[in-house]
Amino acid sequence: MKSITAGGAPTRHVRTVLMMFCLSLLAACSATGPLFSEAGPISSDKGRLYVFRPDLRYMGVVSAEFRVDAVPAMQLDNNGYSFVDLTPGPHVVAQEWGKKFYTTGAIVNKPIFLIVKVEAGKSSYVMLSSQVQQHSDGVTREIRYGWRLIELSTVEGRRLIDQTRYQPAVSATASTTD
């Protein structure tokens, strides 16, 4: 069987090169640090907040920006995690999408919020989750993307964060919020 050529190159080779290029673009959107490991001992007067986004199929190529108590704390790529040490008490975690060339007003500057109660000497886990919903009225089809922040139990948080990769916090200020 003869392969069809495009510009002299066999089509299957063009497809292979194109597929490799697309895969490299997708890989560039994922966190590349070391896999999750505990960050070490927590100071007795602080609590630790881990924030992570597991491998999200939807919105995976856009960075998620997080603030803790209105202070920039971390920017996570797909499959990334980071942490901040905070004073005990309630803290507001906010997430919004980083600006990319293809984002629109539909996702930029639309933060979501979660209040997390941080306890001294303990770790808390917050996960960014996404979903897609398809709606059809028989004539038109609409796809809606949604995302939310979820506070997880320690057991569930440890289980789900395990395959994410470390990305440093945005600023030293975020790790010492008072």
N, C-alpha and C positions, 0 to 999 in steps of 0.2 A: 504494500500500500504506500502510495506516494503522499507526502504531506504537502499541503498548500503553502506557498511561501508569500511572505509580505516583505517586499524590499530585498529579496534575496535570502532572508533568514527563515528557516522553517517556523511555521506558526506555533508548534508546540514549544519551541525555544523562546519565542516572544512571550507566550503565556507564562512560562516558567520564570522568566526574568521579571515580568510584571507582577506575578504572585510574590516573588521574593522582595520586590520593592515595597509592595503593600504591607507585607508582614513586618518589614523593618520599620515602616511608619507606625504601625500599631504598637510594636515593641517600644518605640521611643516615647510612647504616651504612658507607659507603666513605670512605677517606682523601681529603682534599681539598687537600692541599699541592701544591707544584710537582712535576712529573715528575722522575724520577731524574736526578741529575747527580753527578759525582764531588765529594766534599766538600773537595777541595783537597789540598795536600801532607801527607804523613804524616811526623811527627817520626821521626828516625832511631832513636830508642830506643823507639818504639811500633809497634804493628800496628793495623790498622783491621778491625773486625768489622761487616759489614753484615748485618742481619737483615731479612727481608721475607716478606710473605705475598701472593702473587699473588691475583688475583681468584678466591676460593674459592667454589664453588657451595654447599658444605656448611659450616655454621658461619660463614658470611660475615657474619651480623648480630651476632655476639658479638665483643667486643674480645679480642685475644690479649695476655696479659701475659707479659713476658719478664724473667728475672733472669740476670745474669752473675755467677758466683761468689757466689750467694745475695744479691746486691745488686739491687734493682729497677732495671732498665735502660731499658725501653721498653714502651709499650702501643700495639699496632698494630691499626688498623681494617682491614677488608677492603681489599686492594690498597695497603697501606701499607709503608713501609720506614723504618728508622732505622739509626744506626751509633754505635759507641763505639770510642774509641781505648784500647788495652790494652797492658800490658807483654807482651813476648814470652813464650811458653810455653803450656801447656795451660790452658784455661778451660772451666768448665761452664756451658753455656747451658741454662736450664730455661724451659719454657713451660707456662702454665696459662690456662684461660679466665676472662675477667672475669665477674663476676656480673651477670646480667640478670634481669628479672622472670620469665622463662620457663625459666631453666636449673634443672637438678635436680642432685642429688648424683652423677648419672651422668657429668657433665662438670666440675663444680666441684671444685677441690682434687685433681685427678688430674694432676700435672705429668708432662711428658715431658722427657727430658734428652739432651744431646749434648755430648761433649767435643770442643773445637775447639783445634787447635794454632795459635796466632797467631805470625806471624813478623815481625820488625822490618822496618819500611819497606814491608810488603806488606798487601794487603787480602784478607780471607777473607769468604766468602758463605755464609749459612745461610738456608734457605728452609723455611717452614712449609707442609706439603703435606697435603691431606685426600683422603679417598676414602669411598665408600659401598659397602657390600656387602649384597646381598639374599639371604636364605636362606628356603627354603620346604620343609616336609616334606609338602606336599600338603594339609595341613589348615590350618596357620597360616603366616603370612608374617612374617618378621622383617627389619628393616632395621638394620644396624650402621654407625655412623659411626666412622671412624678418622682419625688425624692423626699426623704424625711430623715431626721436624726432619731436614733433609738438608743436609750440607755439600757445596757444589758447587765445581767447579773455577772458576778465575777467568773463563775464557771462557764457561762455562755460566752462572755467576752473573751476569755482566754482561749476557748475553743475556736472562735471565729477569727481572732486576730492572728492566730498562729501562722498563717501562710502569707501575711502581708510583709512589706519591706520598709525598713526604717527611712524616714526623711526628717532631717533636723527641724526643730521649731524655728519660726521666722526670726524671733528676736529673743535676746536674753531677758528682756522685760517680761515676756510672756511666761517664762519659767519661774518667776519670783513674784507673781501677782499677789498683792496684799489686800 
